[in-house]
C-alpha cells in the first residue's frame, strides 16, 4: 500500500487536520464537513506506507478511511489541552461568529 495524500489544516480549530488522496483532492469530502472545517489550508503532502509513523493516527486507519470515505479527519487531542486556553478559544469562537 502506497498512498500519496494531501493534509489540510483547519483555520477554525487548532490541531484539526483533513487527509485526502492527492489525486482526488477534496472531491469526496462532504460539504457539511467542509463548512465545519473552514477553508482548508494545505499543510503538506505525504506518502503513506505500511509501518510509517503518524503523530495521532495509525497509517492503516487513515488508509482505510481514505479508501472507504475519501477522507480522514484528525481531531485535536483533548487530553493535552489547557482548560484556561480552552475557555479563551471558546470565547474567541463566539466573538468571531465561528
CORLINUR-V735608 format. One record per backbone hydrogen bond with DSSP energy under -1.0 kcal/mol. NH is the residue of the N-H (numbers start at 1). CO is the residue of the C=O. If there is no record, write none. Layout:
BEGIN
nh->NH co->CO
nh->NH co->CO
END
This chain:
BEGIN
nh->3 co->48
nh->5 co->46
nh->6 co->20
nh->7 co->44
nh->8 co->18
nh->9 co->41
nh->10 co->16
nh->16 co->13
nh->17 co->74
nh->18 co->8
nh->19 co->72
nh->20 co->6
nh->22 co->4
nh->25 co->21
nh->27 co->24
nh->29 co->26
nh->34 co->30
nh->35 co->31
nh->36 co->32
nh->37 co->33
nh->38 co->34
nh->41 co->9
nh->43 co->7
nh->44 co->7
nh->46 co->5
nh->48 co->3
nh->52 co->49
nh->62 co->58
nh->63 co->59
nh->64 co->60
nh->65 co->61
nh->66 co->62
nh->67 co->63
nh->68 co->64
nh->69 co->65
nh->70 co->65
nh->72 co->19
nh->74 co->17
nh->81 co->78
nh->86 co->82
nh->87 co->83
nh->88 co->84
nh->89 co->85
nh->90 co->86
nh->91 co->87
nh->92 co->88
nh->93 co->89
nh->94 co->90
nh->95 co->91
nh->96 co->92
nh->98 co->93
END
